[in-house]
Amino acid sequence: MVAVIYVGGMGPSAPPALPAEPIVRIAADSGLDLAVALGADVDLVVGDLDSVSVDALAAARVRNVEVRSSPADKDETDLELAIVCAEALGASQLVVIGGGGGRLDHLLGVLAALAGAARRGLDVAAYPGDDLMWLVAPGVRLELSIQPGRTVSLVPVGGSATGVTASGLVWPLADATLNPYEGLGVSNRAEAPTVAVEVADGVVAVIVPDLAAEGRHAATRAAGADADDPDVGGPVTAPDDVPCPTQAAFRRDHPSNPAQSTDAVPPTRPIPSGER
């Protein structure tokens, strides 16, 4: 299942295309205002509700949208609470819309939350503004079909990423180390129609700037043991001009990807209780 999470901050300039799989839509606090601006309904609102507009929240209650409020003084960000709820509902994929611009500490918090979700085994894509971003963790091979010449940046999140292999780029990487205090992976370029990225340890954000604004990519998603088997969901091709990040191929059956150890996966926090 796909969880679409709307978070406060800058989102894409137009509503993004979403996969046709079962979807649950969650708003993290003022992400509800972004969802309204993009013409999207949500199924659940979570957070401390300190920044969502009164009108948007009131309209959600009129529609009987479930609202789970949390104390303002808490350890988790509102986005982290939304991700916890998505995992509890059975989501295996996240599409996070928003979080761009605004406060730098909020943006870094968004990146940290997404990297944590990727480490726990979720396929994570995001629209922080009009850029598109995928989070690649161990055990996953990201395969992205993209127009040659486009900028592709690889940025480690939360620490160094080792064993980074990236093909289809002007400057490919082979078993490289990306450190958070260096810009080695920034502003690479696609040389081939397919860019593939994998990592042995750590998390890498694969970022394609302004891709949502231009809407010039086609990506395929292949999942499961046999990518040609429709029962396991792939491959599916997004038409040109329709950006759909969850259709980038997060392959977990690639021979070079060992199974991710469940011992390293941090436990999921309990879902915060709230009110309807």
Helices and strands as residue ranges (DSSP letters): E 2-7, E 23-28, H 31-37, E 44-47, H 54-62, E 66-69, H 78-88, E 93-98, H 104-119, E 123-127, E 132-136, E 141-145, E 151-156, E 161-167, E 173-178, E 188-189, E 194-198, E 204-208, H 211-214, E 220-221, G 230-232, E 236-237, G 245-247, E 249-251, G 262-264
